[in-house]
């Protein structure tokens, strides 16, 4: 019996659009090894538009929120308070950890976040920060900055690097999970006929761990 092909709708129109956002998030500027803030802003704006169209893979949404927190941190001190900056980091890191580990919960009995993190190779420091922010005092800004950058590096290795297509270099990567498979693979699905410019999303053939709601199978 031939394998059924599951067709899904994605917020991005084509796979190349997804790869462009990856490059904006992670490519370094010409004059520095640091990721270009203008490119990061462009990526965040695009993902924000995607979010309005439908659900996003956790890895993409977390990359967006973590990057937004970094951009808030780069604003002049007179425009953004330290508390607001910390809050942006805490929100992004907490959602990164909670969303990632909740999706791994398979047992009917609650498994600790540390156990879940160990299973997927997520450093315990992220769980520490999430617990500290939830049950204790706000973590200090230095630790939050470091954790956000390390989370982006982890997401790069776990998801973005595994996408099909030429990958840009990741400045400052710690290689936390070098060589690990991506969270999902997407391949453009040729639909035939002329492309409609007003169509906001795209049709994709789905393979991988992210399980979006299908609209049908063939």
C-alpha positions in Angstrom: 0.0 0.0 0.0 1.6 3.3 -1.0 2.4 5.8 1.8 0.0 8.6 2.2 1.2 12.1 1.7 0.2 14.7 4.3 -0.2 18.2 2.9 -0.2 21.1 5.3 -0.6 24.9 5.1 2.3 26.9 6.5 2.6 30.6 7.4 5.5 31.0 5.0 4.7 30.8 1.3 7.9 29.0 0.2 10.8 27.1 1.7 13.1 29.8 0.4 11.2 32.4 2.5 11.9 30.3 5.6 15.6 30.1 4.7 15.7 33.8 4.2 14.4 34.4 7.7 17.0 31.9 9.1 19.7 34.0 7.4 18.3 37.2 8.9 18.2 35.8 12.4 21.8 34.4 12.3 24.0 36.0 9.7 26.7 38.3 11.0 27.2 41.8 9.7 30.1 42.6 7.4 31.9 44.7 10.0 31.4 42.4 13.1 31.0 38.8 14.1 27.9 39.9 16.0 24.6 39.3 14.3 23.3 42.4 12.5 20.5 44.1 14.5 18.8 45.3 11.3 18.7 41.8 10.0 17.4 40.5 13.3 14.6 43.2 13.3 13.7 42.2 9.7 13.4 38.5 10.8 11.3 39.4 13.8 8.9 41.5 11.8 8.5 38.7 9.3 7.8 36.0 12.0 5.4 38.4 13.7 3.5 38.5 10.4 3.6 34.7 10.1 2.2 34.5 13.6 -0.9 36.4 12.5 -1.5 33.8 9.8 -1.4 30.7 12.0 0.5 28.5 14.4 4.3 28.4 14.3 6.8 25.6 15.1 8.0 26.1 18.7 11.6 26.6 17.5 10.7 29.5 15.2 8.5 31.2 17.8 11.2 30.8 20.5 13.8 32.2 18.2 11.6 35.2 17.5 10.9 35.9 21.2 14.5 35.5 22.3 15.7 37.8 19.5 13.0 40.4 20.4 14.3 40.3 24.0 17.9 40.9 22.7 16.7 43.8 20.6 14.9 45.4 23.6 18.2 45.0 25.6 20.0 46.9 22.8 17.7 49.9 23.1 19.1 53.0 24.9 18.8 52.7 28.7 16.7 55.9 28.9 14.1 54.3 26.6 13.7 50.9 28.3 14.0 50.1 32.0 16.2 47.3 33.3 13.1 45.6 34.7 11.4 45.7 31.3 14.5 44.2 29.7 14.7 41.5 32.3 11.0 40.7 31.8 11.5 40.4 28.1 14.3 37.9 28.6 12.4 35.9 31.3 9.3 35.6 29.2 11.2 34.4 26.1 13.4 31.9 28.1 10.4 30.6 30.1 8.3 30.0 26.9 11.3 28.4 25.2 11.8 25.9 28.1 8.1 25.2 28.9 7.0 24.8 25.3 9.9 22.6 24.4 9.6 20.3 27.4 5.8 20.1 27.5 5.9 18.8 24.0 8.1 15.9 25.1 5.7 14.8 27.9 4.6 11.3 27.0 3.9 9.7 30.3 0.5 10.1 32.1 2.6 10.8 35.2 4.2 14.2 35.4 8.0 14.0 34.7 10.3 16.7 36.1 11.6 19.3 33.7 15.1 18.3 34.5 14.5 14.7 33.4 12.8 15.9 30.2 15.6 18.3 29.5 18.2 15.6 29.9 16.4 13.3 27.4 16.6 15.9 24.6 20.1 17.3 25.5 18.8 20.7 26.8 21.3 22.1 29.3 19.8 22.3 32.9 20.7 26.0 33.2 17.7 26.9 31.1 15.4 25.0 33.5 17.2 26.7 36.4 16.5 30.2 35.1 12.9 29.3 34.3 12.4 28.0 37.9 14.2 31.0 39.4 12.1 33.4 37.5 8.9 31.6 38.3 9.4 30.8 42.0 12.1 33.1 43.1 13.7 36.5 42.4 14.3 37.8 38.9 17.6 36.5 37.6 20.3 39.0 37.0 20.7 40.6 33.6 24.1 39.1 32.9 22.8 35.6 33.3 19.7 36.3 31.2 21.8 37.7 28.4 24.0 34.6 28.4 21.1 32.2 28.6 19.3 33.9 25.7 22.3 33.7 23.4 22.9 30.0 24.4 19.3 29.3 23.8 19.6 30.7 20.2 22.7 28.6 19.7 20.8 25.5 20.9 17.9 26.3 18.6 20.3 26.8 15.7 21.8 23.3 16.2 18.5 21.6 17.0 16.3 23.2 14.3 17.6 25.8 11.9 20.8 24.1 10.9 18.9 21.0 9.8 16.7 22.9 7.3 17.4 22.0 3.7 19.5 24.6 1.9 22.8 26.3 2.4 23.2 27.4 6.0 24.9 30.7 7.0 27.6 30.6 9.6 26.4 31.1 13.2 28.6 33.7 15.0 29.5 32.8 18.5 28.0 29.3 18.4 28.9 27.2 21.4 28.1 24.0 19.5 25.8 22.7 22.2 24.2 20.1 19.9 26.4 20.1 16.8 25.2 17.6 14.3 21.8 17.0 15.8 18.9 16.6 13.5 16.5 19.5 12.8 13.1 19.6 14.4 11.4 19.5 11.0 12.0 19.3 7.3 10.1 21.1 4.7 10.0 20.6 1.0 8.1 22.9 -1.3 5.1 21.3 -2.9 4.4 22.2 -6.5 0.7 23.0 -6.8 0.7 23.8 -10.6 -0.7 26.9 -12.3 0.2 30.5 -11.9 1.2 31.6 -8.4 -1.2 34.0 -6.8 0.7 37.0 -5.3 -2.0 37.7 -2.7 -1.8 34.2 -1.1 -0.4 34.8 2.4 0.8 31.2 3.1 2.1 28.2 1.3 1.5 24.5 0.8 4.2 22.2 2.2 4.9 18.5 2.4 5.5 17.8 6.1 8.2 15.5 7.6 9.5 15.6 11.1 8.6 16.1 14.8 6.5 19.3 14.5 2.9 18.0 14.0 0.7 20.9 12.6 -3.0 20.3 12.2 -3.5 18.7 8.7 -6.2 19.9 6.4 -6.3 16.6 4.7 -4.3 13.7 3.3 -3.9 12.2 -0.1 
